[in-house]
Amino acid sequence: DDSDDEPAPKAKAKPKAPAKKAADSDDDDSDDEPAPKAKAKAKAEKKEEEDKDRVQAPDRAAFDEGLAKIQEAIDGFQKQQQALNEKIKERSGGKEEFFAQKAELRAQLDEFSAKIDDLMARKGDVNKQIGDKRQEGIDMKQQLTKMKKSIG
């Protein structure tokens, strides 16, 4: 019986020792792990908050791609502007001719207006002379009638 008891405690003792080591390591791990896990979680949360607050680094390729699209749009608008400027120049050529013809007609109108003013001045002089002659005739008739009365 004693020989049976001895190997059994040895057998039991061997598993107990690793069990104790495992228990000790579990206890040590359980005591040590929650604290580092909590600290790690707190650090991770802080990092996440900092990452949220932190501006992300720009993506150069996406920026260049967007810039290229914008530049293409600008180039398209510039081509449209050039086409419209050409149309304006074509129509402005007629505008210049119009203003040249208008200036010519204005010069002719000014010339005719000057002639009309000259003729109106001459007409006024002639009318004045005619009026003077009439008045002179009336005055002569009045003098004649006075002379007839005084003589006769």
Secondary structure, DSSP 8 states (H G I E B T S, - for coil): -HHHHTHHHHHHHHHHHHHHHHHHHHHHHHHHTHHHHHHHHHHHHHHHHHHHHS-----HHHHHHHHHHHHHHHHHHHHHHHHHHHHHHHHHHHHHHHHHHHHHHHHHHHHHHHHHHHHHHHHHHHHHHHHHHHHHHHHHHHHHHHHHHHH-
